[in-house]
């Protein structure tokens, strides 16, 4: 199953309120938000990070609003580590089955821990993200995202001040 297929299956299994949109592949948050008809801050940016230190060696999927920057030291602290760096393209592919920019805000790999910044839940009723493919997006009810992630995600402030 592709990441896209896993995502749609997960959303359907939880009877989530969502819609899928097809569009041109674009690498800019602002451009894809305009195509989706959403605000940039509704975008769920998903970064694959490698965390080390304090005996921790963990991959993290850090999810935050697309109009914010991640603070990698906060990402590391969220899982008990000392430092974090962005994963290599090969690690991203192995852990997500996606290219950079197409990663949905869900982890389908047992070695990829999900950490979500709470700001993602606070400003909008819906979040938007690429659906495992650069040319498809999902716009998802934020309460449904919270419910689906409740068991698997850690919620921590990971955005830069």
C-alpha positions as CSV (number, residue, x, y, z in Angstrom):
1,X,0.0,0.0,0.0
2,X,1.3,3.5,-0.8
3,X,1.4,6.2,1.8
4,X,-1.5,7.9,0.0
5,X,-3.6,4.7,0.2
6,X,-2.7,4.2,3.9
7,X,-3.8,7.8,4.6
8,X,-7.1,7.6,2.9
9,X,-7.8,4.2,4.6
10,X,-7.0,5.7,8.0
11,X,-9.3,8.7,7.4
12,X,-12.1,6.5,6.2
13,X,-11.7,4.1,9.1
14,X,-12.2,6.9,11.5
15,X,-15.0,8.5,9.5
16,X,-13.0,11.7,9.3
17,X,-14.4,14.8,7.6
18,X,-12.0,15.5,4.8
19,X,-11.8,16.2,1.1
20,X,-9.1,15.3,-1.4
21,X,-7.9,17.9,-4.0
22,X,-5.8,17.3,-7.1
23,X,-3.5,20.1,-8.2
24,X,-0.1,20.8,-9.8
25,X,2.9,19.8,-7.7
26,X,4.5,22.9,-6.1
27,X,7.1,23.2,-3.5
28,X,6.0,26.4,-1.9
29,X,3.6,26.5,1.1
30,X,2.1,29.8,-0.1
31,X,1.5,28.6,-3.6
32,X,-0.2,25.3,-2.6
33,X,-2.3,27.2,0.0
34,X,-3.6,29.5,-2.8
35,X,-4.4,26.4,-5.0
36,X,-6.2,24.8,-2.0
37,X,-8.1,28.0,-1.1
38,X,-6.7,27.8,2.4
39,X,-4.5,30.0,4.6
40,X,-0.8,29.2,4.9
41,X,-1.2,28.6,8.6
42,X,-3.7,25.8,7.9
43,X,-1.0,23.8,6.3
44,X,0.4,21.0,8.4
45,X,4.1,21.0,7.7
46,X,5.7,17.6,8.5
47,X,9.5,17.4,9.0
48,X,11.4,14.1,9.5
49,X,14.0,14.7,12.2
50,X,16.8,12.6,13.7
51,X,17.1,13.1,17.5
52,X,20.1,12.1,19.5
53,X,21.5,12.7,23.0
54,X,20.7,11.5,26.6
55,X,20.7,7.9,25.3
56,X,18.1,8.7,22.7
57,X,18.4,7.8,19.1
58,X,15.0,8.4,17.6
59,X,13.4,9.6,14.3
60,X,10.6,12.1,14.8
61,X,7.9,13.4,12.5
62,X,7.5,17.0,13.7
63,X,4.2,18.5,12.6
64,X,3.6,22.3,12.8
65,X,1.7,25.0,11.0
66,X,3.3,25.8,7.7
67,X,3.6,29.5,8.5
68,X,5.9,28.7,11.5
69,X,9.5,27.5,11.8
70,X,10.5,24.4,13.8
71,X,12.9,24.9,16.7
72,X,15.0,21.7,16.4
73,X,16.1,21.9,20.1
74,X,12.4,21.9,21.1
75,X,11.8,18.9,18.8
76,X,14.7,17.1,20.5
77,X,13.5,18.0,24.0
78,X,10.0,16.7,23.2
79,X,11.3,13.2,23.0
80,X,14.0,13.5,25.7
81,X,16.9,14.1,23.4
82,X,19.6,16.8,23.2
83,X,19.8,17.7,19.6
84,X,17.8,17.2,16.4
85,X,18.6,17.5,12.7
86,X,16.6,17.1,9.6
87,X,16.7,13.6,8.2
88,X,18.4,12.8,4.9
89,X,16.3,12.3,1.8
90,X,17.0,8.6,2.0
91,X,15.8,8.4,5.6
92,X,12.7,10.4,4.7
93,X,11.9,7.9,1.9
94,X,12.5,4.9,4.1
95,X,10.4,6.2,7.0
96,X,7.5,7.9,5.1
97,X,7.5,6.4,1.6
98,X,7.2,10.0,0.4
99,X,9.4,12.7,-1.2
100,X,10.1,15.8,0.9
101,X,7.1,18.1,0.7
102,X,4.5,15.3,0.2
103,X,4.7,13.9,3.8
104,X,1.3,13.8,5.5
105,X,1.1,14.6,9.3
106,X,0.7,10.9,10.2
107,X,3.3,8.3,10.9
108,X,2.8,4.9,9.3
109,X,6.3,3.6,10.4
110,X,6.9,2.1,13.9
111,X,10.3,3.9,14.1
112,X,8.9,7.4,13.4
113,X,7.4,9.1,16.5
114,X,4.8,11.7,15.9
115,X,5.1,15.1,17.7
116,X,2.5,17.8,16.9
117,X,2.7,21.4,17.9
118,X,-0.6,22.4,19.6
119,X,-0.8,25.7,17.6
120,X,-2.0,23.4,14.7
121,X,-5.2,22.7,16.7
122,X,-5.9,26.3,17.9
123,X,-6.3,28.6,14.9
124,X,-8.4,26.9,12.2
125,X,-11.3,24.4,11.9
126,X,-9.4,22.5,9.1
127,X,-5.8,21.7,8.3
128,X,-4.4,21.0,4.9
129,X,-1.5,18.9,3.8
130,X,-0.1,16.9,0.9
131,X,-1.5,13.4,0.8
132,X,1.6,11.4,0.3
133,X,1.9,12.8,-3.2
134,X,3.0,16.3,-4.4
135,X,-0.1,16.6,-6.6
136,X,-2.8,15.7,-4.1
137,X,-3.8,17.4,-0.9
138,X,-6.2,16.6,1.9
139,X,-8.2,19.2,3.8
140,X,-9.1,17.6,7.1
141,X,-11.3,18.7,10.0
142,X,-8.9,19.5,12.8
143,X,-10.9,17.9,15.6
144,X,-10.9,14.6,13.5
145,X,-7.1,15.0,13.2
146,X,-6.8,15.4,17.0
147,X,-8.9,12.3,17.6
148,X,-7.0,10.1,15.1
149,X,-3.6,11.2,16.5
150,X,-4.7,11.1,20.2
151,X,-3.2,7.7,20.9
152,X,0.0,7.9,18.8
153,X,1.1,11.6,19.0
154,X,2.9,13.6,21.6
155,X,1.8,17.2,21.7
156,X,4.6,19.7,22.5
157,X,5.5,23.3,21.6
158,X,8.1,22.8,18.8
159,X,7.9,26.1,17.0
160,X,10.5,28.8,17.2
161,X,9.7,31.7,19.4
